Amino acid sequence: MLIRRGFITPLRIIPQKPDSDPSSSNRILRQYSQYRDRFLRVTFVDENLSPLTGPTIKTIIETRIHHVLNEGIIVGGRKFVFLACSNSQLGEQSAWFYCEATLSQ
């Protein structure tokens, strides 16, 4: 199954091409495979695409990440909203987002 991905940095959103990653498949993606184009796996990273670390991480979480989780993001004319994350995804600083419909419709 192809999984859409994107990186969220403190300043920008970096969409990635869909790729197949068997470790990213989960029960929800299998159950709703007809909607797989509406799922987006987001990873929160620093501007150099490394994991968020250091003394500024608290500020980044309170501003950028908090806003993205509450308001969602727009990628390719579609608004993606926070869906869920697992304990392992928290460690990877990532989460699943979902698009209910396209904005251009």
C-alpha positions as CSV (number, residue, x, y, z in Angstrom):
1,M,0.0,0.0,0.0
2,L,1.3,3.4,-0.9
3,I,1.5,5.8,2.0
4,R,1.5,9.6,1.6
5,R,4.0,11.4,3.8
6,G,5.0,14.9,4.7
7,F,7.5,16.7,7.0
8,I,6.4,19.6,9.2
9,T,9.2,21.9,10.2
10,P,9.0,25.0,12.3
11,L,8.7,27.1,9.1
12,R,7.3,24.9,6.3
13,I,5.5,21.9,5.1
14,I,7.5,19.5,2.9
15,P,5.3,17.0,1.1
16,Q,6.9,13.7,0.0
17,K,6.0,11.3,-2.8
18,P,3.9,8.3,-1.7
19,D,6.0,5.2,-1.0
20,S,5.2,1.7,0.2
21,D,6.3,0.9,3.7
22,P,5.0,-2.3,5.1
23,S,5.8,-1.1,8.7
24,S,3.4,1.8,8.2
25,S,0.4,-0.4,7.4
26,N,-2.0,-0.6,10.3
27,R,-5.5,-1.9,10.9
28,I,-7.2,1.4,10.1
29,L,-5.4,1.7,6.7
30,R,-6.3,-1.8,5.8
31,Q,-9.9,-1.4,6.9
32,Y,-10.4,1.8,5.0
33,S,-8.1,1.0,2.1
34,Q,-10.6,2.6,-0.4
35,Y,-9.8,5.9,1.2
36,R,-6.0,5.4,1.4
37,D,-5.4,8.6,-0.7
38,R,-6.9,10.6,2.2
39,F,-4.3,9.5,4.8
40,L,-1.1,11.4,5.4
41,R,1.7,10.4,7.8
42,V,3.3,13.5,9.1
43,T,6.7,13.7,10.8
44,F,7.7,16.7,12.8
45,V,11.3,17.6,12.1
46,D,13.8,20.4,12.3
47,E,14.6,22.6,9.3
48,N,17.5,20.2,8.3
49,L,15.0,17.3,8.5
50,S,16.6,15.9,11.7
51,P,14.5,15.0,14.8
52,L,13.4,17.9,17.0
53,T,15.8,18.3,19.9
54,G,17.4,20.9,22.1
55,P,16.3,23.8,24.2
56,T,13.9,25.2,21.6
57,I,11.8,22.1,21.3
58,K,9.3,23.3,24.0
59,T,8.7,26.6,22.0
60,I,8.3,24.7,18.8
61,I,5.8,22.3,20.4
62,E,3.8,25.1,22.0
63,T,3.6,27.1,18.8
64,R,3.9,25.2,15.5
65,I,3.0,21.6,16.5
66,H,0.1,22.7,18.7
67,H,-1.3,24.8,15.9
68,V,-0.9,22.0,13.3
69,L,-2.6,19.4,15.5
70,N,-5.6,21.8,16.3
71,E,-6.0,23.4,12.9
72,G,-4.6,20.9,10.4
73,I,-2.5,21.6,7.3
74,I,-3.2,22.2,3.6
75,V,-1.2,20.0,1.2
76,G,-2.0,20.0,-2.5
77,G,-5.3,21.9,-2.1
78,R,-6.6,19.4,0.5
79,K,-7.0,20.1,4.2
80,F,-5.6,17.3,6.4
81,V,-6.6,17.1,10.1
82,F,-5.1,15.2,13.0
83,L,-6.4,11.7,13.2
84,A,-4.3,9.7,15.7
85,C,-0.9,8.6,16.7
86,S,0.4,5.5,18.5
87,N,3.0,5.3,21.3
88,S,5.7,4.4,18.9
89,Q,4.7,7.3,16.6
90,L,5.1,9.7,19.5
91,G,8.7,8.5,19.9
92,E,9.2,9.1,16.2
93,Q,7.6,12.5,16.4
94,S,5.0,11.5,13.8
95,A,1.2,11.2,13.5
96,W,-1.6,10.3,11.1
97,F,-3.7,13.0,9.4
98,Y,-6.8,12.5,7.4
99,C,-8.5,14.5,4.6
100,E,-12.3,14.5,4.8
101,A,-12.7,16.3,1.4
102,T,-10.8,18.4,-1.1
103,L,-11.0,22.2,-0.7
104,S,-11.4,22.8,-4.5
105,Q,-14.8,21.0,-4.6
